[in-house]
């Protein structure tokens, strides 16, 4: 007979599973409050959160251009007049598209910035990180000149300002397009006024069209 005290219990004690910290993904909230709707020639197409004012900007820009081409240029105008008018309108619309749809310079972990997972005490890399500001909202290190935008809810490289008329921030990557659009906003109305003064219709029917 087997002594009961010598029987070894085979009951296994339950193992406590250690909870592993969730792995941080590089794409988590990388665009903040903006939407990346695609890419063109390898560049992301980004729309900002201010959709209503963006629609107003498109309306105030495109509608006058279309009306000018339809009614502001006389039928007997020369080829140079039509070519110049179309060129000005095309450059204006292109400036608007580039300024409102291009990436302002959103900082994305693993692409153009470092995450909080990197050890700030890691040698030379740590020395560089200590010189950068850390964003608690985006969980990344900001390069010099970067700033977190509360409206777009992301960090922008070379942050200039948040422009609701562009629908998003103006930063390092779309600042030149923003200045291009501002220049066309001044040049285009001036061209419309000057051409309307000197390009007077020769017959009464065209004069009625202008009215």
C-alpha positions as CSV (number, residue, x, y, z in Angstrom):
1,X,0.0,0.0,0.0
2,X,1.1,3.5,-0.7
3,X,1.3,5.9,2.2
4,X,-1.0,8.8,1.7
5,X,1.6,11.2,3.0
6,X,4.1,10.1,0.4
7,X,1.8,10.8,-2.5
8,X,3.0,13.8,-4.3
9,X,0.3,16.1,-5.5
10,X,0.3,16.5,-9.2
11,X,-1.9,19.5,-9.2
12,X,-0.3,22.3,-11.1
13,X,-0.2,25.7,-9.8
14,X,-1.7,28.2,-12.2
15,X,0.9,30.3,-14.0
16,X,0.5,34.1,-13.8
17,X,0.9,35.5,-17.3
18,X,2.8,38.7,-17.5
19,X,1.1,41.5,-19.2
20,X,3.2,42.7,-22.0
21,X,3.1,46.4,-22.9
22,X,1.3,47.1,-26.2
23,X,3.7,47.7,-29.0
24,X,3.7,51.2,-30.2
25,X,2.7,51.4,-33.9
26,X,4.4,53.9,-36.2
27,X,1.1,54.8,-37.8
28,X,-0.8,55.5,-34.6
29,X,-2.4,59.0,-34.9
30,X,0.4,60.0,-37.3
31,X,-1.8,62.5,-39.1
32,X,-3.6,63.8,-36.0
33,X,-6.8,65.6,-37.0
34,X,-6.0,65.6,-40.7
35,X,-6.7,63.1,-43.4
36,X,-4.3,61.6,-45.9
37,X,-6.5,60.8,-48.9
38,X,-3.8,59.4,-51.2
39,X,-0.5,60.2,-52.8
40,X,0.7,61.8,-56.0
41,X,4.2,61.3,-57.3
42,X,5.2,59.8,-53.9
43,X,3.9,62.8,-52.0
44,X,0.9,62.5,-49.6
45,X,-2.3,64.4,-50.3
46,X,-3.4,65.8,-47.0
47,X,-6.7,67.6,-46.1
48,X,-6.9,69.6,-42.8
49,X,-9.8,69.8,-40.3
50,X,-11.2,73.2,-41.4
51,X,-13.3,71.9,-44.2
52,X,-15.9,74.8,-44.2
53,X,-13.4,77.6,-44.6
54,X,-11.5,75.5,-47.1
55,X,-14.6,75.3,-49.3
56,X,-15.0,79.0,-49.0
57,X,-11.4,79.5,-50.2
58,X,-12.0,77.3,-53.2
59,X,-15.2,79.2,-54.0
60,X,-13.7,82.7,-53.7
61,X,-10.8,81.6,-55.9
62,X,-12.3,79.4,-58.7
63,X,-15.6,81.2,-59.3
64,X,-14.1,84.6,-60.2
65,X,-11.6,82.9,-62.5
66,X,-14.3,81.0,-64.3
67,X,-16.5,84.1,-64.6
68,X,-13.6,86.1,-66.0
69,X,-12.8,83.6,-68.7
70,X,-16.5,83.3,-69.6
71,X,-17.5,87.0,-69.6
72,X,-14.4,89.1,-69.0
73,X,-12.5,88.4,-72.2
74,X,-14.0,89.8,-75.4
75,X,-14.6,87.4,-78.3
76,X,-12.4,89.5,-80.6
77,X,-9.5,89.4,-78.2
78,X,-6.2,88.4,-79.6
79,X,-4.5,85.0,-79.0
80,X,-2.1,86.6,-76.5
81,X,-5.0,87.8,-74.4
82,X,-6.6,84.4,-74.2
83,X,-3.2,82.7,-73.6
84,X,-2.3,85.2,-70.8
85,X,-5.7,84.9,-69.1
86,X,-5.7,81.1,-69.2
87,X,-2.1,81.0,-67.8
88,X,-3.0,83.3,-64.9
89,X,-6.0,81.3,-64.0
90,X,-4.2,78.0,-64.2
91,X,-1.3,79.2,-62.1
92,X,-3.8,80.5,-59.5
93,X,-5.7,77.2,-59.2
94,X,-2.4,75.3,-59.1
95,X,-1.2,77.4,-56.3
96,X,-4.4,76.8,-54.4
97,X,-4.2,73.1,-54.9
98,X,-0.6,72.8,-53.8
99,X,-1.1,75.0,-50.8
100,X,-4.2,73.2,-49.5
101,X,-3.4,69.6,-50.4
102,X,0.3,69.2,-49.7
103,X,1.7,67.9,-46.5
104,X,2.6,70.8,-44.2
105,X,5.4,68.7,-42.6
106,X,3.6,66.4,-40.2
107,X,6.1,64.6,-37.9
108,X,5.6,60.9,-38.1
109,X,7.3,58.4,-35.9
110,X,9.9,56.3,-37.7
111,X,9.8,58.5,-40.8
112,X,11.0,62.0,-40.0
113,X,11.2,61.9,-36.1
114,X,12.1,59.7,-33.2
115,X,9.7,58.1,-30.8
116,X,9.7,58.0,-27.0
117,X,10.9,54.3,-27.2
118,X,14.4,55.4,-27.9
119,X,16.7,55.6,-24.9
120,X,17.7,59.3,-24.4
121,X,20.8,58.1,-22.6
122,X,22.1,56.2,-25.6
123,X,25.4,57.9,-26.3
124,X,25.5,60.5,-29.0
125,X,21.9,59.9,-30.1
126,X,20.9,60.7,-26.5
127,X,22.8,64.0,-26.6
128,X,20.9,65.0,-29.8
129,X,17.6,64.0,-28.3
130,X,18.2,66.0,-25.1
131,X,18.5,69.1,-27.3
132,X,15.0,68.4,-28.7
133,X,11.7,69.1,-27.1
134,X,9.4,66.2,-26.2
135,X,5.7,66.3,-27.1
136,X,3.6,64.5,-24.6
137,X,0.6,64.4,-26.9
138,X,2.3,62.9,-29.9
139,X,4.9,60.9,-27.9
140,X,7.8,62.0,-30.0
141,X,10.9,64.3,-30.0
142,X,10.4,67.5,-31.9
143,X,13.2,68.8,-34.2
144,X,14.2,72.5,-33.8
145,X,11.5,74.8,-35.2
146,X,8.7,72.2,-34.7
147,X,5.5,72.8,-32.8
148,X,2.4,71.0,-31.8
149,X,-0.8,72.3,-33.4
150,X,-3.9,71.9,-31.2
151,X,-6.3,72.3,-34.1
152,X,-4.5,69.7,-36.3
153,X,-3.6,67.6,-33.2
154,X,-0.1,66.8,-34.5
155,X,3.4,68.2,-34.5
156,X,4.4,70.2,-37.6
157,X,8.0,70.6,-38.7
158,X,8.9,74.2,-39.4
159,X,5.6,75.4,-38.0
160,X,4.6,78.8,-39.2
161,X,1.0,79.2,-38.3
162,X,-2.4,77.5,-38.5
163,X,-4.4,78.9,-41.4
164,X,-8.1,78.0,-41.4
165,X,-8.4,79.3,-45.0
166,X,-5.9,76.7,-46.1
167,X,-7.8,74.2,-43.9
168,X,-4.7,73.2,-41.9
169,X,-1.3,74.4,-40.7
170,X,1.3,76.1,-42.8
171,X,4.7,74.5,-42.2
172,X,8.0,73.6,-43.7
173,X,6.7,71.6,-46.7
174,X,3.9,73.9,-47.8
175,X,5.2,77.3,-46.9
176,X,6.5,78.1,-50.4
177,X,3.1,77.0,-51.9
178,X,1.3,79.3,-49.4
179,X,3.4,82.3,-50.5
180,X,2.8,81.3,-54.1
181,X,-0.9,81.4,-53.5
182,X,-0.7,84.8,-51.7
183,X,1.2,86.2,-54.7
184,X,-1.4,85.0,-57.1
185,X,-4.2,86.4,-54.9
186,X,-2.6,89.8,-55.5
187,X,-1.6,89.3,-59.2
188,X,-4.9,87.7,-60.5
189,X,-7.4,90.5,-59.4
190,X,-5.0,93.1,-60.6
191,X,-4.7,91.4,-64.0
192,X,-8.5,91.1,-64.2
193,X,-9.0,94.8,-63.5
194,X,-6.3,95.9,-66.0
195,X,-7.5,93.6,-68.8
196,X,-11.1,94.6,-68.3
197,X,-10.1,98.3,-68.7
198,X,-8.0,97.9,-71.8
199,X,-9.8,95.0,-73.4
200,X,-13.1,96.8,-74.1
201,X,-15.5,94.9,-76.3
202,X,-15.8,96.3,-79.9
203,X,-19.6,95.7,-80.3
204,X,-22.6,96.2,-78.2
205,X,-23.4,92.5,-77.7
206,X,-20.1,91.9,-75.9
207,X,-20.8,95.0,-73.8
208,X,-24.1,93.5,-72.7
209,X,-22.3,90.3,-71.8
210,X,-19.9,92.2,-69.5
211,X,-22.9,93.7,-67.7
